[in-house]
Amino acid sequence: MAKFTLIQKPTFHTTVMVPQVAGDPVQVGFEFKYLDRTALADLYAEWGERHKALGLKVEEMDLKSFTAAQIDLQVDQVKAVVAGWEFEEELNDENIRILVSSIVSVPSAVLGAYSEAFNQARLGNS
């Protein structure tokens, strides 16, 4: 009989198709932090509140200020879930900001891959 533990590993590895300007997306390995359902719900609720607050301020902000605030939120989101990556550059705050600032669809690709890993687990990896 196969042994199975109820305790999840603290991190898991998956790939992200990272968009590039004028090129095909590149497959990059990411190590993500495991969060249980309650912690994940708390995190998503916090992000939702920050996104909502940003939306309420959008008319008061110029495009440059709005973009900077949006990047700040996305940097925090990536930092909350990424434990490692297979880019040549080291995983640190500065490089996360470079990644998030590069192309508007990059944060969505990273966070989408994170979410999809949980969805696949829920579906039984089918």
Secondary structure, 3 states (H helix, E strand, C coil): CCCCCCCCCCEEEEEEEEEECCEEEEEEEEEEECCCHHHHHHHHHHHHHHHHHHHHHHHHCCHHHHHHHHHHHHHHHHHHHEEEECCCCCCCHHHHHHHHHHCCCHHHHHHHHHHHHHHHHHCCCC
